[in-house]
Amino acid sequence: MIQIATSPTTTTVAISGDLDLAERTQFPEVVARVGGLRRHLLVIDMCRTTFMDSTGAAFLIHLADASRRRGGTTVLRGCDERDLFVLEVCGALELFRLDGEHRCDDASSRGVTRIAT
């Protein structure tokens, strides 16, 4: 599930469950909604993401690139090592600022240990 929340300066996209090929039908609508909000800061919260494949990574890259083209910044929080590895292999980590201070409320929900980035 992908949820979008806004404040006057920030859009937060919270992802729970899998971010993969099976979820791709949601991606165009989310990209359009986030782009239409035109907030300077985009936060992608992956604390409750259970799995991400290259399709999910492409979605995140598209969000970050669209934000960058509008002069915005994209922050990733709650990523585990595997998610970061997928983005690194895609050559896309430089599109994101990593939130090293965020601590997930329920890091055990993924069965992995969160890393400080």
Phi, psi and omega in degrees: 000141178240124179242145180241130176231151181227155168230180180301334183240350190228141167249131177245127175251113180256126183247128175233145183084204183278143174241087189211189183307322182295337182262001188300337181295337178281335191302312182300320180295318179296315179301316180295316180295314180296317179297323180290338181284334175053043174273149182289326183248126175248121177251125176253113183263112182249022182302327184248019176280129183265335182199143175222130174253189182294332176294317176296320178297319179298322177298313179297319179297318179298316177300312182295319181294319178297319178296316180299318180295335176270004180088013182264179180235142177243128180247132173258132174226148177079016179284142172266177184299323181294316178300315179296323178297315179301314179294324178294316179299325178285353181072031189242002183301331181292347177283347187240145166263130182266129180275101180274355182260339183291137174238122182295142178297322184225070183299335181287350182296339179260349183075019179230163177268132177286149179246149173276129182244000000 
